[in-house]
Amino acid sequence: MLDVIIVGGGPAGMSAALTLGRAHRTVLLADSGQGRNAPADAVHNVLTHDGTPPARLRELGRRDLAAYPAVEHRTTEVTSLRRLADDHFEAVLDDGTVVEARRLLLATGLRDELPDLDGVAELWGKSAFHCPYCHGFEVSGRRIAVLGAEPDRVRLALHLSRFTGDMALCTGGGELEPVLRGALEGNGIAVHDRPVSRLESDGTALRRIVFTDGSALERDAAFIRTTPRRRADFAERLGCATFPDACVEVDEFGRTSVPGVYAAGDMARRATVPVPLAAVVAAAAAGTVAGTVIDQDLLSADFELPNPFASGRA
Ligand SMILES: Cc1cc2nc3c(=O)[nH]c(=O)nc-3n(C[C@H](O)[C@H](O)[C@H](O)COP(=O)(O)OP(=O)(O)OC[C@H]3O[C@@H](n4cnc5c(N)ncnc54)[C@H](O)[C@@H]3O)c2cc1C
């Protein structure tokens, strides 16, 4: 029986494994290798590693974990998870191996369902983006468009107008509230109301946004809305409380509503956080917190001590 099974080896899972490995906890870190930011050339907003390719960051994480013999980092997909008792979980791996542990950490992340728009898949993470903090700075001063007409799209266009003097909003034919149109035009942001037909690229570089009437707008970067989906449905199957936005509800220590099951990273948030805040450093921090609290939980159980993290979900 292991101490902990961690499902997912992105920044959240790897950071939790580091904390637990340093506490001599026996850990299986199972990872199927599909990090959310894999399509991007570089990871930004990560202090000391700003601009590092995503795969390189993972390789460095894996190298750190290799120093801790109690952590097994295995490239595999977990195909099923079961809670047999409060302190007894079972995972089945893709080769049929069955592993048991006292605690479970879900860190399976999210995947992005792209809008149904020709050309967007090739550009995703290269010049079609979703996050101004991840990729906005790199396109500063370039020709940028935000796609969509909803209030949060207008907010993003206003946000990015601080990055460039050539900013456009393409509504795609969606209705734009007059007050929002006024805010855009009043701040020098061009509004294009025609439905969008496709994104035209030069390899991985966006060239033009082509409208259904055949006209086009030359652009260097487009900010699109994706629909985040959980990569795995273990949380629901285990009975964990979830939000409609694909996140699992956790307390401040990473505990889900099911005893012994923790969650961290993009797939988990507290009820007080209004929208998922997806960032590598935030995911890593959540993994460190969950790893620490799991270790303390096991310590309390083994030595019959009060749990210092007993507030929130015990
Ligand atoms: C295009 C793009 C660019 C981004 N750029 C940045 C950036 O520059 N800076 C930044 O801070 N953030 C960036 N992000 C956000 C960042 O990718 C996430 O916040 C971060 O990866 C979350 O880490 P995580 O550990 O929660 O999940 P992930 O990194 O997605 O890792 C989850 C892991 O779980 C594994 N997994 C899933 N199911 C199973 C299973 N059943 N069995 C085994 N393993 C499983 C997956 O294969 C994956 O490896 C970007 C996101 C996107 C979409």
The ligand as an SDF file (V2000), in Angstrom:
LIG
                    3D

 53 58  0  0  0  0  0  0  0  0999 V2000
   -2.0940   27.2200  -25.1370 C   0  0  0  0  0  0  0  0  0  0  0  0
   -1.8370   27.4320  -23.6650 C   0  0  0  0  0  0  0  0  0  0  0  0
   -0.7290   28.1470  -23.2700 C   0  0  0  0  0  0  0  0  0  0  0  0
   -0.4980   28.3750  -21.9130 C   0  0  0  0  0  0  0  0  0  0  0  0
    0.5830   29.1250  -21.5560 N   0  0  0  0  0  0  0  0  0  0  0  0
    0.8100   29.3750  -20.2530 C   0  0  0  0  0  0  0  0  0  0  0  0
    1.9030   30.2080  -19.8750 C   0  0  0  0  0  0  0  0  0  0  0  0
    2.6450   30.7290  -20.7120 O   0  0  0  0  0  0  0  0  0  0  0  0
    2.0920   30.4390  -18.5460 N   0  0  0  0  0  0  0  0  0  0  0  0
    1.2760   29.9010  -17.5790 C   0  0  0  0  0  0  0  0  0  0  0  0
    1.5000   30.1380  -16.3920 O   0  0  0  0  0  0  0  0  0  0  0  0
    0.2370   29.1020  -17.9220 N   0  0  0  0  0  0  0  0  0  0  0  0
   -0.0120   28.8250  -19.2300 C   0  0  0  0  0  0  0  0  0  0  0  0
   -1.0780   28.0420  -19.5760 N   0  0  0  0  0  0  0  0  0  0  0  0
   -1.8750   27.4040  -18.5080 C   0  0  0  0  0  0  0  0  0  0  0  0
   -1.1240   26.1460  -17.9940 C   0  0  0  0  0  0  0  0  0  0  0  0
   -0.9240   25.2630  -19.0780 O   0  0  0  0  0  0  0  0  0  0  0  0
   -1.9140   25.4610  -16.8880 C   0  0  0  0  0  0  0  0  0  0  0  0
   -2.2920   26.3940  -15.8920 O   0  0  0  0  0  0  0  0  0  0  0  0
   -1.0900   24.3420  -16.2450 C   0  0  0  0  0  0  0  0  0  0  0  0
   -0.6000   23.4390  -17.2090 O   0  0  0  0  0  0  0  0  0  0  0  0
   -1.9340   23.6030  -15.2090 C   0  0  0  0  0  0  0  0  0  0  0  0
   -1.1890   22.5760  -14.6360 O   0  0  0  0  0  0  0  0  0  0  0  0
   -1.8960   21.2380  -14.1380 P   0  0  0  0  0  0  0  0  0  0  0  0
   -0.8240   20.4660  -13.4680 O   0  0  0  0  0  0  0  0  0  0  0  0
   -3.1310   21.5670  -13.3980 O   0  0  0  0  0  0  0  0  0  0  0  0
   -2.4000   20.5080  -15.4800 O   0  0  0  0  0  0  0  0  0  0  0  0
   -1.6050   20.0290  -16.8160 P   0  0  0  0  0  0  0  0  0  0  0  0
   -0.3420   20.7770  -16.9960 O   0  0  0  0  0  0  0  0  0  0  0  0
   -2.6070   20.0980  -17.9150 O   0  0  0  0  0  0  0  0  0  0  0  0
   -1.2550   18.5370  -16.4900 O   0  0  0  0  0  0  0  0  0  0  0  0
   -2.2420   17.5590  -16.2800 C   0  0  0  0  0  0  0  0  0  0  0  0
   -1.6140   16.2140  -16.5780 C   0  0  0  0  0  0  0  0  0  0  0  0
   -2.5190   15.1750  -16.1750 O   0  0  0  0  0  0  0  0  0  0  0  0
   -2.4030   14.1260  -17.1190 C   0  0  0  0  0  0  0  0  0  0  0  0
   -3.5870   13.2540  -17.0480 N   0  0  0  0  0  0  0  0  0  0  0  0
   -4.8710   13.5550  -17.3490 C   0  0  0  0  0  0  0  0  0  0  0  0
   -5.6510   12.4660  -17.1920 N   0  0  0  0  0  0  0  0  0  0  0  0
   -4.8260   11.4630  -16.8050 C   0  0  0  0  0  0  0  0  0  0  0  0
   -5.0340   10.0720  -16.5070 C   0  0  0  0  0  0  0  0  0  0  0  0
   -6.2420    9.5070  -16.5800 N   0  0  0  0  0  0  0  0  0  0  0  0
   -3.9610    9.3290  -16.1490 N   0  0  0  0  0  0  0  0  0  0  0  0
   -2.7300    9.8750  -16.0800 C   0  0  0  0  0  0  0  0  0  0  0  0
   -2.4830   11.1720  -16.3430 N   0  0  0  0  0  0  0  0  0  0  0  0
   -3.5180   11.9510  -16.7020 C   0  0  0  0  0  0  0  0  0  0  0  0
   -2.2710   14.8450  -18.4430 C   0  0  0  0  0  0  0  0  0  0  0  0
   -1.7230   14.0030  -19.4360 O   0  0  0  0  0  0  0  0  0  0  0  0
   -1.3460   16.0020  -18.0580 C   0  0  0  0  0  0  0  0  0  0  0  0
    0.0090   15.6480  -18.2480 O   0  0  0  0  0  0  0  0  0  0  0  0
   -1.3660   27.8390  -20.9260 C   0  0  0  0  0  0  0  0  0  0  0  0
   -2.4890   27.1010  -21.3310 C   0  0  0  0  0  0  0  0  0  0  0  0
   -2.7340   26.9120  -22.6940 C   0  0  0  0  0  0  0  0  0  0  0  0
   -3.9630   26.1690  -23.1030 C   0  0  0  0  0  0  0  0  0  0  0  0
  1  2  1  0
  2  3  1  0
  2 52  2  0
  3  4  2  0
  4  5  1  0
  4 50  1  0
  5  6  2  0
  6  7  1  0
  6 13  1  0
  7  8  2  0
  7  9  1  0
  9 10  1  0
 10 11  2  0
 10 12  1  0
 12 13  2  0
 13 14  1  0
 14 15  1  0
 14 50  1  0
 15 16  1  0
 16 17  1  0
 16 18  1  0
 18 19  1  0
 18 20  1  0
 20 21  1  0
 20 22  1  0
 22 23  1  0
 23 24  1  0
 24 25  2  0
 24 26  1  0
 24 27  1  0
 27 28  1  0
 28 29  2  0
 28 30  1  0
 28 31  1  0
 31 32  1  0
 32 33  1  0
 33 34  1  0
 33 48  1  0
 34 35  1  0
 35 36  1  0
 35 46  1  0
 36 37  1  0
 36 45  1  0
 37 38  2  0
 38 39  1  0
 39 40  1  0
 39 45  2  0
 40 41  1  0
 40 42  2  0
 42 43  1  0
 43 44  2  0
 44 45  1  0
 46 47  1  0
 46 48  1  0
 48 49  1  0
 50 51  2  0
 51 52  1  0
 52 53  1  0
M  END
$$$$
